[in-house]
């Protein structure tokens, strides 16, 4: 049934879709910045600010962008590079997009200016004037930074178009190491958007072709589609690494379940355990497809979530099978396995469903995290069902094979030792088995102890870790672990940079690196929107507006505009109606202030009176190189200022959509999952036999999570969507591995603590070790994937597995030997005369191949 369900649901991959919107996935769903963007769009529906600023004041839209620099840090304003850049500009404007019946060029899809010409960056006009000045041997033309003047008298801002600038006195530019050009496109309907998307692709091809013919310069193209393409590229570059990971896990799972005894070896169960996990993951993916869900690269973490949980459950069942008596019927052995292992597996599965279920709820403000948790919940639920049904039935079949003394791989009947003696050595090696009648009374009856891991734990490791001389070193090592974890915990940083979730060898990474290197002196342009009708002619109001812009690099246009208002008000002393009429006429007639017509909204009232209902200005903050946190602090400062100011205003930039409340949004799933896990542990304390199990489990989870966060930071992993999802999984992974160990120890009676620590390790240590080895081997290929997303995934999951393993096999076995709960030593030992008498009835199979001892107490 599980195979059939998985095949049917897996057929839904014919409706496979990929999530196109990165903002939908990674920007906080409930964001104040989105509300502010809607208000800005309603006030200023036409966004022509791009002809004055490198800016995406309202929406990025469609665009092509390129940074041109030199390998030798040459001056990009010299004659050779100026001609080269203008030649590139000419090639870009000639790009054609072929559609049936028409060829579109940049002139057909560009954003138009007031004079119906394409808006291009003013740096192009600066370079053209610089070239003309050189042609006419004029030496009086000077470029100032960050504001310069064109020959028509306009002031233009070049802070985001000139990079690596060296200046003389009075801000005169001596040289610039990089120049950035931006080409904005219209996307007003579906056809226009399709043409613009194709133009962006051709733009990148044109820039790369131009790069090949000009080897001395380096160009970094970037478009509005680059981030989306590079985010999904992680899935494509990960394919062969994931296949390698699958092969390694399959190989090691088979080896972990194998032993020299060809009857008791269970290689097929190792393979079938991995197949169980695969079927559950496939079923979950099919359900997501059928319900309209879309794939994104964060789903790469789901197979590893399933691998850690599913394989441990199957290995625990196999470990329980080894503890059953071979003389029992298969049904009785299977019942003993389910009674021994499925209770703990059910409880850990419930914990997964609760923690990931909270993450999948509407409380999660990051859509990528919510979808990930939802898909994980479905996969874990079906994995539980498939372990009960598919893997359970597989265990029954292999049990019958073992009962009949058939080979564990070839299912052939294993001959008696006397028959094997006549066969070749290689044949005897392949069919090595231990028959029950070969065991003497003096020998140990557990035939599974020849398994390598069982033998290693029982004979060596358990005695070594509980040795009196080893314990002080383990405690000391734990103190060192806590110290380094605390050091990292105090340095936790938020990862709101979108380049952390894309593949490495991509345009996004190259462009972002170049932009931070050359253009990080000034933050993105921030729109300062006044959305109420204020008395602009009032001097005190003008002073209030200017007061709120202190501390920023102020674009001088709006300040000039306010100064112009003062002159009008002082020189004329006109009333409000005449003042606004003169203001409007001045904007229409004066070239110096013509661009303000789009930045001030006039509305007509009664008696043809004109009022200013909204206006905007532009702010550019002075920032330090690669300090993204300063922009976030700037946003928070301006937000607080808008709440206390006398003038109603908002600030907005499209990047604020990703930054707004990012810290609280990305940490909410982890916080909610921790609370739900603690609540479940507290509630179940009244249901378990001993509440100390939950106390120790809570302390262990806290220790593991604290260590993972600390070492994650020291390993240069920031707190972002991917790392938070891994931390949620870390809670469950720790409970998965530690809960059976702690339960066996706490519930043990009579013997000493050391004896029960050894017993817990012997009972559950093999399953923990097997799942850990398979998990680590599966993770190793992930480290080689050229992607920042998988890099974060690997580092977090590796730390979770390593720290949990350290707690299971070192910290807990040592600490539990001298901390509560206490154990009572057995005071009475049975004397030989008090032994019970037993009668052994020997029952022989019809074919005389198997002897079963039925032991009855008399």
C-alpha positions in Angstrom: 0.0 0.0 0.0 2.7 2.6 0.8 4.5 1.9 -2.5 1.2 2.2 -4.4 0.3 5.5 -2.7 3.7 6.9 -3.3 3.6 6.0 -7.0 0.1 7.5 -7.5 1.0 10.7 -5.7 4.4 10.9 -7.3 2.7 11.0 -10.6 1.6 14.5 -9.7 5.1 15.7 -10.6 3.6 16.3 -14.1 2.1 19.4 -12.4 5.5 20.4 -11.0 5.8 24.2 -10.5 8.6 26.4 -9.2 8.0 29.4 -7.0 8.9 32.5 -9.0 8.6 35.2 -6.4 11.5 35.5 -4.0 9.8 38.3 -2.1 6.8 36.0 -1.5 9.1 33.4 0.0 11.6 35.4 2.0 10.0 38.7 2.9 7.9 38.9 6.1 4.3 38.3 5.2 2.9 40.8 7.6 5.2 43.8 7.0 4.7 47.5 7.7 6.9 48.2 4.7 4.4 46.5 2.4 1.6 48.8 3.7 3.9 51.8 3.2 4.6 50.6 -0.4 0.8 50.5 -1.1 0.5 54.0 0.3 3.4 55.3 -1.8 2.0 53.6 -5.0 -1.4 55.3 -4.4 0.2 58.7 -3.9 2.8 58.5 -6.7 1.7 56.0 -9.3 4.2 57.2 -11.8 7.7 56.7 -10.7 10.0 58.7 -12.8 12.6 59.5 -10.2 14.9 57.1 -12.0 16.0 59.9 -14.3 17.7 61.6 -11.4 18.7 58.9 -9.0 20.0 55.4 -9.0 16.9 54.4 -7.1 14.1 51.9 -6.9 12.0 54.2 -4.7 8.7 52.3 -5.1 9.3 49.0 -6.9 12.3 47.6 -8.6 10.3 46.7 -11.7 12.2 45.4 -14.7 15.8 46.6 -15.2 19.2 45.7 -16.4 22.2 46.9 -14.5 26.0 46.6 -15.0 29.1 47.6 -13.1 32.2 48.3 -15.2 35.6 48.2 -13.5 39.2 47.4 -14.4 41.5 44.6 -13.2 44.3 47.1 -12.6 42.3 49.7 -10.7 42.4 52.1 -13.7 40.6 55.4 -13.9 37.3 54.7 -15.6 36.9 58.4 -16.4 40.0 58.5 -18.7 39.5 58.8 -22.5 39.9 55.1 -23.3 37.4 53.8 -20.7 34.9 56.6 -21.3 34.8 55.7 -25.0 34.5 52.0 -24.0 31.6 52.6 -21.7 29.7 54.8 -24.2 30.3 52.1 -26.8 28.7 49.5 -24.4 25.8 51.9 -23.8 25.2 52.1 -27.5 25.3 48.3 -27.9 22.8 47.9 -25.0 20.3 50.4 -26.5 20.5 48.5 -29.8 19.4 45.1 -28.2 16.4 43.6 -30.0 13.8 41.2 -28.8 12.2 39.4 -31.6 8.4 38.8 -31.4 6.1 37.7 -34.1 5.6 40.7 -36.4 7.8 43.1 -34.5 11.3 43.6 -33.1 11.4 45.4 -29.8 14.4 47.6 -28.8 15.2 49.5 -25.6 13.4 52.6 -27.0 10.1 50.6 -27.2 10.1 49.3 -23.7 12.0 51.9 -21.7 10.5 54.2 -19.0 9.8 57.5 -20.7 10.6 61.0 -19.4 8.3 64.0 -19.6 9.6 64.8 -23.1 8.8 61.2 -24.2 12.5 60.2 -24.3 14.0 57.2 -22.6 15.2 57.7 -19.1 18.9 56.8 -18.8 21.4 57.4 -16.0 22.7 60.9 -15.8 26.2 59.4 -15.7 25.8 58.7 -19.4 25.2 62.4 -20.0 28.2 63.2 -17.8 30.4 60.9 -19.8 29.1 62.4 -23.1 29.9 65.9 -21.9 33.3 64.8 -20.7 34.0 63.3 -24.1 32.8 66.5 -25.9 35.0 68.6 -23.6 38.1 66.5 -24.5 37.2 66.7 -28.2 37.1 70.5 -28.0 40.2 70.7 -25.7 38.2 72.3 -22.9 39.7 71.9 -19.5 37.1 73.7 -17.4 34.7 70.8 -17.2 34.8 69.2 -13.8 32.9 66.3 -12.2 32.0 66.7 -8.5 31.0 64.0 -6.1 28.4 63.0 -5.0 26.5 65.8 -6.8 27.6 67.3 -10.1 26.1 69.8 -12.6 25.3 69.3 -16.2 25.6 72.0 -18.9 21.8 72.6 -18.8 22.1 73.6 -15.2 20.6 70.5 -13.7 22.1 69.0 -10.5 22.5 65.2 -10.7 23.4 62.7 -8.1 26.2 60.3 -9.0 26.9 58.6 -5.6 25.6 55.3 -6.9 27.0 55.6 -10.4 30.6 56.4 -9.6 32.5 54.0 -7.3 36.0 53.9 -5.8 36.1 57.7 -6.2 39.2 59.8 -5.4 38.5 63.5 -5.0 40.5 66.7 -5.0 39.5 69.8 -3.0 35.9 70.9 -3.2 34.7 67.4 -4.1 36.2 67.4 -7.6 36.6 63.9 -8.9 40.2 62.9 -9.6 39.5 59.3 -10.6 36.8 56.6 -10.3 37.5 52.8 -10.3 34.0 51.7 -11.2 31.0 53.0 -13.1 27.4 51.6 -12.8 24.8 51.9 -15.5 21.1 51.1 -15.1 18.4 50.6 -17.8 14.8 50.7 -16.5 12.1 48.9 -18.5 8.3 49.1 -18.6 6.2 46.1 -17.4 2.7 47.5 -17.5 1.0 44.4 -19.0 1.8 40.7 -19.6 3.2 41.1 -23.1 5.3 44.0 -22.0 6.6 42.0 -19.1 7.4 39.1 -21.3 9.4 41.3 -23.7 11.2 43.0 -20.8 12.2 39.6 -19.3 13.6 38.5 -22.7 15.4 41.8 -23.0 17.0 41.2 -19.6 18.3 37.9 -20.8 19.7 39.5 -24.0 21.2 42.3 -21.9 23.3 39.8 -19.9 24.4 38.0 -23.1 25.4 41.3 -24.7 27.4 42.4 -21.7 29.2 39.1 -21.5 29.9 39.2 -25.2 31.3 42.7 -24.9 33.4 41.5 -22.0 35.1 38.8 -24.2 36.2 41.4 -26.7 37.5 43.8 -24.0 39.6 41.6 -21.6 41.1 44.5 -19.7 37.8 45.5 -18.1 35.5 43.5 -15.8 31.8 43.7 -16.1 29.2 42.5 -13.6 25.7 42.3 -15.2 22.6 42.0 -13.0 18.8 42.1 -13.8 15.6 42.0 -11.8 15.4 38.2 -12.6 18.9 37.4 -11.5 18.0 36.8 -7.8 15.1 34.5 -8.7 17.2 32.5 -11.2 20.2 32.2 -8.9 18.0 31.1 -5.9 16.5 28.3 -7.9 19.9 27.4 -9.4 20.9 25.8 -6.1 18.6 22.9 -6.9 20.2 22.3 -10.3 23.8 22.5 -9.1 22.9 20.2 -6.1 21.6 17.3 -8.2 24.8 15.2 -8.7 25.9 15.9 -5.1 22.5 14.6 -3.8 22.8 11.5 -5.9 26.3 10.9 -4.5 24.9 11.4 -1.0 22.1 8.9 -1.7 24.6 6.3 -3.0 26.8 6.7 0.1 23.9 6.5 2.5 22.6 3.3 0.8 26.0 1.7 1.0 26.6 2.6 4.6 23.0 1.6 5.6 23.6 -1.8 4.1 26.9 -2.2 5.8 25.6 -1.1 9.2 22.9 -3.8 9.1 25.3 -6.5 7.9 27.4 -9.0 9.9 29.4 -12.1 9.1 26.6 -14.4 10.1 24.8 -14.8 6.8 21.5 -15.7 8.5 21.3 -13.0 11.1 22.7 -10.3 8.8 20.0 -7.8 7.7 21.4 -5.9 4.7 18.0 -5.7 3.0 16.5 -4.0 6.1 19.1 -1.2 5.8 18.1 -0.6 2.2 14.4 -0.9 2.9 14.7 1.5 5.8 16.1 4.1 3.4 13.3 3.2 0.9 10.7 3.8 3.6 12.1 7.4 4.1 12.1 7.9 0.4 8.5 6.8 -0.1 7.3 9.1 2.7 9.2 12.1 1.2 7.8 11.3 -2.3 4.3 11.1 -0.9 4.6 14.4 0.9 5.9 16.0 -2.3 3.0 14.6 -4.3 0.5 16.0 -1.8 2.1 19.4 -2.0 2.0 19.3 -5.8 -1.7 18.3 -5.9 -2.7 21.1 -3.5 -1.1 23.7 -5.6 2.2 24.1 -3.7 5.3 25.2 -5.5 8.9 24.0 -5.2 11.7 26.1 -4.0 15.3 25.5 -3.1 14.7 25.4 0.7 13.1 22.0 0.2 16.6 20.5 -0.2 16.7 20.3 3.6 13.6 18.1 3.9 15.3 14.8 2.8 17.9 15.3 5.6 15.2 16.0 8.1 13.6 12.7 7.1 16.9 10.9 7.0 17.7 11.7 10.6 14.3 10.7 12.0 13.3 7.8 9.7 16.6 5.9 9.8 16.9 6.1 13.5 13.4 4.7 13.9 14.2 1.8 11.6 17.6 1.1 13.2 15.9 1.2 16.7 13.5 -1.5 15.5 16.4 -3.6 14.2 18.2 -3.2 17.5 15.1 -4.4 19.3 14.9 -7.4 17.0 18.4 -8.4 18.1 17.3 -8.5 21.7 14.5 -11.0 21.1 14.9 -14.7 21.6 15.5 -16.7 18.5 13.4 -19.6 19.7 10.3 -17.4 19.6 7.8 -17.3 16.8 8.2 -14.5 14.3 4.9 -13.0 15.4 6.0 -12.9 19.0 9.4 -11.4 18.1 7.7 -8.7 15.9 5.3 -7.9 18.8 8.2 -7.6 21.1 9.9 -5.2 18.7 6.9 -3.0 18.3 6.3 -3.0 22.1 9.9 -2.1 22.7 10.6 0.6 20.1 7.4 2.0 18.7 6.3 3.8 21.9 9.4 6.0 21.9 9.2 6.4 18.1 5.6 7.5 18.4 6.4 10.1 21.0 9.3 11.6 19.0 7.1 11.6 15.9 4.5 13.5 17.9 7.2 16.0 19.0 8.2 16.5 15.3 4.6 17.1 14.3 4.0 19.6 17.2 7.2 21.7 16.6 7.0 21.7 12.8 3.2 22.1 13.0 3.7 25.3 14.9 6.1 26.4 12.2 3.6 25.6 9.6 0.9 27.7 11.3 -0.1 31.3 10.4 2.0 32.4 13.3 5.1 32.0 11.0 5.7 35.3 9.2 8.2 33.9 6.6 6.5 32.0 3.8 9.5 29.8 3.0 9.7 28.6 6.6 6.0 28.0 6.8 6.0 25.9 3.6 9.1 24.0 4.7 7.5 23.1 8.0 4.2 22.1 6.4 5.9 19.8 3.9 8.1 18.3 6.8 5.0 17.6 8.9 3.3 15.7 6.0 6.5 13.7 5.3 7.0 12.8 8.9 3.4 11.7 9.4 3.6 9.4 6.4 7.0 8.2 7.5 5.5 7.1 10.7 2.7 5.2 8.9 5.1 3.6 6.5 7.4 2.4 9.3 4.5 0.8 10.9 3.3 -0.9 7.7 6.0 -1.1 5.0 9.1 -1.5 7.2 7.2 -3.6 9.8 6.1 -6.1 7.1 9.7 -6.1 5.7 10.9 -7.0 9.2 8.4 -9.9 9.3 9.6 -11.3 6.0 13.2 -11.2 7.0 12.2 -12.8 10.3 10.8 -15.8 8.4 13.9 -16.0 6.3 16.0 -16.1 9.5 13.7 -18.7 11.2 14.2 -21.0 8.2 17.9 -20.5 8.2 17.9 -18.9 4.7 20.7 -16.7 3.4 19.9 -13.0 4.3 20.8 -11.8 0.7 20.1 -14.7 -1.6 17.4 -16.3 0.5 18.9 -19.8 -0.1 18.8 -22.4 2.6 22.0 -22.5 4.5 23.5 -26.0 4.8 24.7 -27.6 7.9 28.3 -27.1 9.0 29.2 -30.7 8.1 28.0 -30.1 4.6 29.9 -26.8 4.3 33.1 -28.5 5.1 33.1 -30.2 1.7 32.7 -26.8 -0.1 35.4 -24.3 -1.2 36.7 -21.6 1.2 34.9 -18.8 -0.6 31.6 -20.7 -0.5 32.0 -21.4 3.3 32.8 -17.7 3.8 29.6 -16.6 2.1 27.4 -19.0 4.0 28.9 -18.7 7.4 26.2 -19.1 10.0 25.8 -20.1 13.6 23.2 -22.8 14.4 21.5 -22.9 17.8 22.5 -26.5 18.5 26.1 -25.4 18.1 25.9 -23.2 21.2 27.0 -24.9 24.4 25.5 -24.0 27.8 28.7 -22.3 28.8 28.6 -19.9 25.8 26.7 -16.7 25.5 23.3 -17.2 23.9 23.2 -13.9 22.1 24.3 -14.7 18.6 24.1 -11.0 17.5 27.1 -10.0 19.6 29.3 -10.7 16.6 27.9 -7.5 15.0 30.9 -5.1 14.9 29.1 -2.1 16.5 27.5 -4.3 19.2 30.8 -5.9 20.0 32.6 -2.6 20.1 30.2 -0.9 22.5 29.8 -3.8 24.8 33.4 -4.9 25.0 35.3 -1.6 24.9 33.4 1.7 24.8 31.0 1.3 27.7 33.8 0.4 30.1 36.1 3.2 28.8 33.6 6.1 29.0 32.5 5.1 32.6 36.1 4.8 33.8 36.9 7.0 36.8 40.0 8.5 35.1 38.1 9.4 31.9 35.2 11.3 33.6 37.2 14.4 34.7 38.4 14.9 31.1 34.9 14.7 29.8 33.6 17.2 32.3 36.5 19.5 31.5 35.8 19.1 27.8 32.1 20.0 28.4 33.2 23.2 30.2 35.3 24.2 27.2 32.4 23.4 24.9 30.1 25.7 26.9 32.7 28.5 27.0 33.1 28.5 23.2 29.3 28.2 22.7 28.8 31.3 24.9 31.4 33.2 23.0 29.6 32.5 19.7 26.2 33.1 21.3 27.1 36.6 22.2 28.0 37.4 18.6 24.9 36.1 16.9 24.0 38.2 13.8 20.9 38.4 11.6 21.4 37.3 8.0 19.0 39.5 6.1 21.3 39.6 3.0 19.6 37.7 0.2 22.9 36.7 -1.4 23.1 34.1 1.5 20.5 31.9 -0.2 21.8 31.7 -3.8 24.4 29.6 -5.6 27.9 31.0 -5.3 29.1 31.1 -8.9 26.3 33.4 -10.0 25.7 36.9 -11.2 24.0 37.8 -7.9 27.1 37.0 -5.8 29.5 38.7 -8.2 27.4 41.8 -8.6 26.7 42.1 -4.9 30.4 41.7 -4.1 31.4 44.4 -6.6 28.6 46.7 -5.4 29.7 46.4 -1.7 33.3 47.1 -2.7 32.8 50.2 -4.9 29.3 51.6 -4.0 28.8 51.1 -0.3 29.7 54.6 0.7 26.0 55.6 0.4 22.9 53.6 1.3 20.1 53.0 -1.2 18.0 56.1 -1.9 15.3 56.4 0.7 12.0 58.1 -0.2 10.7 60.6 2.4 7.0 60.9 1.8 4.8 63.6 3.4 1.2 62.3 3.0 -0.8 65.1 4.6 -1.8 68.6 3.5 0.5 70.9 5.5 1.2 74.6 5.3 4.2 74.5 3.0 4.3 78.3 3.0 4.7 78.4 6.7 8.3 79.0 7.7 8.0 76.9 10.9 6.7 74.0 8.9 9.6 74.2 6.5 12.0 74.2 9.5 10.2 71.1 10.9 10.6 69.2 7.7 14.3 70.1 7.4 14.8 69.1 11.1 13.8 65.5 10.5 16.5 65.1 7.7 19.5 66.0 9.9 22.2 63.5 10.0 21.8 62.3 6.4 23.4 63.2 3.1 20.6 65.4 1.8 19.8 65.7 -1.9 19.9 69.4 -2.4 16.8 69.6 -4.7 14.2 69.5 -1.9 16.2 71.8 0.3 16.4 74.2 -2.7 12.7 73.8 -3.1 12.0 74.8 0.5 14.4 77.7 0.2 12.5 78.7 -2.9 9.2 78.5 -0.9 10.7 80.9 1.6 11.7 83.4 -1.0 8.2 83.3 -2.5 6.6 83.7 0.9 9.0 86.5 2.0 9.0 88.5 -1.2 5.3 88.4 -2.0 3.5 87.8 1.3 0.7 86.3 -0.7 -2.2 84.4 0.9 -2.5 80.6 0.6 -4.5 80.6 -2.7 -2.2 82.9 -4.6 0.8 81.3 -3.1 -0.1 77.8 -4.3 -1.0 79.2 -7.8 2.4 80.9 -8.1 4.0 77.7 -6.8 2.4 75.6 -9.4 3.1 78.0 -12.2 6.7 78.4 -11.1 7.2 74.6 -11.4 5.8 74.6 -14.9 7.8 77.5 -16.2 11.1 77.3 -14.3 13.5 74.6 -15.7 15.4 74.5 -12.4 12.3 73.3 -10.6 10.5 71.4 -13.4 11.3 68.0 -11.9 9.3 68.8 -8.8 6.0 68.5 -10.7 6.1 64.7 -10.2 7.1 65.0 -6.5 4.3 67.3 -5.3 0.7 66.4 -5.7 -1.7 69.2 -6.2 -5.4 68.8 -5.8 -8.2 71.1 -6.6 -10.8 72.2 -4.0 -13.7 74.6 -4.0 -13.4 77.8 -6.0 -10.5 76.4 -8.0 -8.3 76.6 -4.9 -5.2 74.4 -5.2 -3.7 72.6 -2.3 -0.5 70.5 -1.9 -1.8 67.1 -0.5 1.5 65.1 -0.6 5.1 65.5 -1.5 8.4 63.6 -1.3 12.1 64.1 -1.0 15.0 61.8 -1.3 17.5 60.9 1.4 20.8 59.1 1.0 22.5 58.0 4.2 26.3 57.9 4.6 27.2 54.3 5.5 30.3 52.3 6.1 31.5 49.6 3.7 29.7 46.2 4.0 27.7 47.4 7.1 24.2 46.4 6.2 23.2 46.7 9.8 23.5 50.5 9.6 20.7 50.6 7.0 18.5 48.6 9.3 19.3 50.9 12.2 18.5 53.9 9.9 15.1 52.4 9.1 14.3 51.9 12.8 15.4 55.4 13.6 13.3 57.0 10.9 10.3 54.9 11.9 10.5 56.1 15.5 10.9 59.6 14.3 7.8 59.4 12.1 5.7 58.5 15.2 6.9 61.6 17.2 7.1 64.2 14.5 4.7 67.1 13.9 4.6 66.2 10.2 3.0 63.0 9.0 5.6 61.2 6.9 6.8 57.7 6.0 10.1 56.4 4.6 10.3 53.7 2.0 12.7 51.7 -0.1 12.0 48.3 -1.7 14.8 46.7 0.3 12.8 47.6 3.5 10.3 44.9 2.5 13.0 42.2 3.3 14.5 44.0 6.3 11.3 45.1 8.1 10.8 43.1 11.3 13.1 40.4 9.8 14.7 39.5 13.2 11.3 38.9 14.9 9.9 37.2 11.8 12.8 34.8 11.3 13.1 34.0 15.0 9.4 33.4 15.6 9.2 29.8 14.2 12.1 28.8 16.5 10.7 30.6 19.5 7.2 29.1 19.0 8.6 25.6 18.4 10.8 25.8 21.6 7.7 26.9 23.6 5.6 24.1 22.2 8.3 21.5 22.8 8.8 22.6 26.4 5.0 22.6 26.9 4.8 19.1 25.5 7.6 17.9 27.7 6.0 19.5 30.7 2.6 18.0 29.9 4.0 14.5 29.2 5.9 14.6 32.6 2.6 13.6 34.2 2.1 10.7 31.8 5.6 9.0 31.9 6.7 6.7 34.7 9.3 9.2 35.9 9.3 13.0 35.4 13.1 13.1 35.6 13.1 11.8 32.0 11.7 15.1 30.8 13.9 17.1 33.1 17.0 15.6 31.7 15.6 15.7 28.2 14.9 19.5 28.5 18.3 20.2 29.9 19.9 18.2 27.1 17.9 20.0 24.3 18.9 23.4 25.8 22.5 22.4 26.0 22.6 21.2 22.4 20.7 24.2 21.0 22.9 26.6 22.9 26.0 24.9 21.6 24.8 24.8 18.0 23.8 28.5 17.9 27.2 29.4 19.4 29.4 27.3 17.1 27.2 28.2 14.2 28.1 31.8 14.7 31.8 31.0 15.1 31.5 29.2 11.8 30.2 32.4 10.2 26.6 31.2 9.8 24.1 34.0 10.4 20.6 33.6 11.8 18.4 33.5 8.8 15.5 31.4 7.4 17.6 28.3 6.7 19.5 28.3 10.0 16.3 28.8 12.0 14.7 25.8 10.3 17.7 23.7 11.1 17.5 24.8 14.7 13.9 23.7 14.9 14.9 20.3 13.5 17.8 20.2 16.0 15.3 20.2 18.9 13.7 17.1 17.5 16.9 15.4 16.4 18.2 15.7 20.0 15.0 14.2 21.5 15.1 11.5 18.9 18.5 10.3 20.0 18.5 11.1 23.7 15.0 10.2 24.8 15.4 6.4 24.6 18.8 6.6 26.2 17.5 8.7 29.1 14.4 6.6 29.5 16.2 3.4 29.8 18.6 4.9 32.4 16.0 6.7 34.5 13.6 3.8 34.7 16.3 1.3 35.6 16.2 0.0 39.2 18.4 -1.9 41.7 21.8 -1.7 39.9 24.3 1.1 40.1 24.2 4.2 37.9 27.3 3.0 36.0 25.6 -0.3 35.3 22.5 1.4 33.9 24.6 3.8 31.8 26.3 0.8 30.3 23.0 -0.9 29.8 21.4 2.1 28.1 24.4 2.4 25.7 24.3 -1.3 24.9 20.5 -1.2 24.2 20.3 2.1 22.2 23.9 3.0 21.3 24.0 0.8 18.2 20.9 2.4 16.7 22.2 5.9 17.5 25.7 5.1 16.1 24.2 3.6 12.9 21.9 6.5 12.2 24.7 9.0 13.0 27.1 7.4 10.6 24.6 7.3 7.8 23.5 10.9 8.5 27.1 12.3 8.4 28.0 10.4 5.3 24.9 11.8 3.6 25.8 15.3 4.7 29.4 15.3 3.4 28.6 15.7 -0.3 26.4 18.7 0.6 29.5 20.6 1.7 30.8 20.6 -1.8 27.7 22.1 -3.4 28.6 25.6 -4.8 25.8 27.4 -3.0 25.4 29.6 0.0 22.1 28.0 0.9 23.5 24.5 1.0 26.6 25.8 2.8 24.4 27.0 5.6 22.4 23.8 5.5 25.5 21.6 5.8 27.1 23.6 8.6 24.0 23.7 10.8 23.0 20.1 10.3 26.6 18.9 10.8 26.8 20.8 14.1 23.5 19.5 15.2 24.5 15.9 14.5 28.0 16.3 16.0 26.8 18.1 19.2 24.0 15.6 19.8 26.4 12.7 19.3 28.8 14.3 21.8 26.0 14.5 24.3 24.7 10.9 23.7 28.1 9.2 23.9 30.1 11.4 26.2 28.3 14.0 28.3 25.2 12.1 29.4 27.0 8.8 30.1 29.4 10.6 32.4 27.1 13.1 34.1 24.4 10.5 34.8 26.9 8.4 36.8 27.1 11.0 39.6 23.8 13.0 39.3 20.2 12.0 40.1 18.3 9.8 39.8 19.8 7.5 42.4 19.9 3.8 42.1 19.5 1.2 44.8 22.0 -1.6 44.8 20.7 -5.1 44.9 21.1 -6.2 48.5 19.9 -9.8 48.2 21.4 -12.4 45.9 19.7 -15.7 45.4 21.5 -18.6 46.9 22.0 -21.7 44.9 19.5 -23.6 47.0 16.8 -21.0 46.2 17.1 -21.5 42.5 13.9 -22.4 40.6 13.8 -25.8 39.0 13.0 -25.9 35.3 12.1 -28.6 32.9 13.4 -28.4 29.3 11.3 -30.0 26.6 13.1 -30.5 23.4 11.1 -30.1 20.2 12.6 -31.1 16.9 11.4 -29.9 13.5 10.2 -32.4 10.9 13.3 -31.9 8.7 15.6 -32.1 11.8 17.2 -28.7 10.8 16.1 -26.7 13.8 15.9 -27.4 17.5 13.5 -25.2 19.7 13.7 -25.3 23.4 10.4 -24.6 25.2 11.3 -23.7 28.8 8.5 -24.2 31.4 8.8 -23.3 35.0 7.9 -26.1 37.4 
